[in-house]
Amino acid sequence: MAAALVTGFVVWHRSPADLGSANAQARAELIQHWRAGDVVVLVRHAERCDRSSNPCLGPADGITRLGSESASAVGQGFKQLGMAQTDVFTSPVTRTEQTAHFMFGKEALTQEWLASCGTTLRNDVVAHKVAHRNTVLVTHSGCISDFEVQTGFKHAAASQYSSSLFASIGADGQLKVLGVLNDADWHSLLSDKTLK
């Protein structure tokens, strides 16, 4: 019985790897995939106005000022990784559009499927990935949860505001979840010697 419990615990994938505390090899793998243009990143929007007492930027369905600062910091992280071969898409909801704007300083292409998500999200992500180009998808926690369930992480913790879920997709369409990077942990990835 003890062996069954241990096996069940090992097989039960709680959450994707935390790239903020991952070893150098995991960070190097992410950077290698990024440079090859093999990466899809699902980014949760920044802090919502309607669920916070922090000052808002605008409409109630938008993000807070604190959220805009977090989004800008995450955007700087992406810029340090390199955005030359990267496409950015966002859900058409105000909070995701604002997040994308503060991350990248320009408007992203809106995609309805990034708001509705559901049981086809994994396949939608693979279908929208262009070979040798990274894809950043600014979306919602429910969509990220859908993606995690569909990629084997049925018991993953809810994503934090401005967190990024990284996955690689090879030319053969094979998907591998690389891990999660929370907004405060970008420094650990960017300080890695393999990025230099």
N, C-alpha and C positions, 0 to 999 in steps of 0.2 A: 504494500500500500504506500509506503514511504517513497519507493521508487516511482510509482505512478504520480504521486504529488509533485515530486521534483521534476519529472518529465513534463508534466502539465504546466508547471511554472516556467520551464525553459521554452516550451513551445508557444505559450501564451505571450505573444508579442504585445507588450504594454504600449510602448510609444516608439517612434523612430529615434535613432541615436541623437543625442544632444551634441551638436557640432561645436558648441561653446566650450565643452569640457572633453571633447574627443581627443584621441591621440593624434600625433603628427601625421601618421599614415592616412587616417580618415580625412583630415583636412587636405592633404596632398592629393588624394583621390578626387575630392571635390574640385580642386583647382585644375587638375588635369582634365577632367570632364568639361569644366567651364571653358578652358582654352580650346578644346576640341569642338565646342558648340553643341555639346550633347545634353545640356541641362535644361530642365523645366523647373521653375520656382513658383510655388503658390504662396503669395504673400497676403497675410490677413491685413485688412485695413487698420488704420490707426484708431485711437480712442474715439468712441462715438459720443456725440453731444448729448443725445437723449438718454444716455446711461451714465452720465458723469455730472459732477457739480463744477467741473473746471470750465472756464470761459470758452464759448463756442466761436468758431470762425464765421459761421453764417447760419444756414438753415438747420433746423433741428435734426435732420437726417444726415448732417455732415459730421465733421470731426472737430475736436477741440484744438485750442492753440497748442497745448501740450502734445497732442497727437501730431500736429503739423511739424513740431520740432523732432519728434521721434521719426516720422516719415522722412524728413530731410536727412537725418543721421543715417538711416538705413540706405537712402539713396546714395549718400557719399560712399558707403560700403560697396554698393554695386558699381559705382563709378571707378573705385579702386580696383575691383576685379576686372573691369573693362567692359564697356557697353558697345563696342564696335560691331559685334556680331550678335546683337540681342534685339528681339522684338518684345514690346511691352503691350499687354492687353489688360483691360479692366472691365469689371462689371459696370453696368450703366447706372448704378446707385450713387448718389451724391458722395457718400463717405468713401467709396472706393475711388471715384474719380478724383476727389480732393487728395487722397493719399498718394495716388499715382503722380499727380501734379507736383506735390511737395517732394516726392522722391526723385523725380527726373526732370523737373522744371519745364515740362511741356505736357500737352494733352496726350493721353494714350488712346489707342483704338478701343472702342467699347464693344463688348461681346455679350449678348443676352445670355448665352449658356453659362457664363460665369456668375450669374445671379441665381439661376434656377437649379443648376447642378443636378443632383440626384444620382440614380443608378447607372447612368451612362458617362459620368464625369471622367473616369479613368480613360475610357475610349475616346472621349472628346479631346482630352489633353493630348493623347498620342496622335490623334488625327490632325491637330492644329500645330504640331511640332514640325518645323522645317529642318531638314538635315543640315548639320554644321552651323546652326544658329540657335543660340540660347533663347528661351522664352520665359518671360516674367509675367505671371498672371496675378493681378491684384483682385482679391476676392473676399470671401466671407468665411467665418469660422465653421459654419455648417457645411460649406463646400469643401473645406479642407478636411473636415471629419469624414465626409462622403468619400473623398479620395483615399484617405487613410484606411477606411474599411475595405475599399475595393483593392487595396494593395497589401492586405494582410495585417493591418494594424487595427483590429476591431475594438480594442480596449485602450486606444491612445487617449492621452490627456487632451483637453480642449486647448486649441491654439491661443496664444497670447496676442494682444494687439501688436501689430507691426512685425510679427514673427514670420519667418521664411522657411517653408518646407522644400528641400531640394531633392530632386530625383534626376537620374540620368536615363536617357532613352537612346539606345543604340540605333544604328541604321536598320537593324532587323526588327525594330519596334519593341524590343525587350526593355522593360522598365525596371529600374532598381531605385528604391528609396535610399538616399544618401544620409538624410538626417534633417534636423530642425535647428535653426539658428535664431535665437531670440534677439530682439533689437539691441539689448545691452551687451550682447556677446560678440558683436562684429569685430571688436578689437582683437579678440583671440584668433580669429581667422586671418585678419589682415596683418597681424604681426608675424605670421608664419613665414619662415625663410623661403619656402618654395614659391611664395607669391612675388618675391623680389626679382 
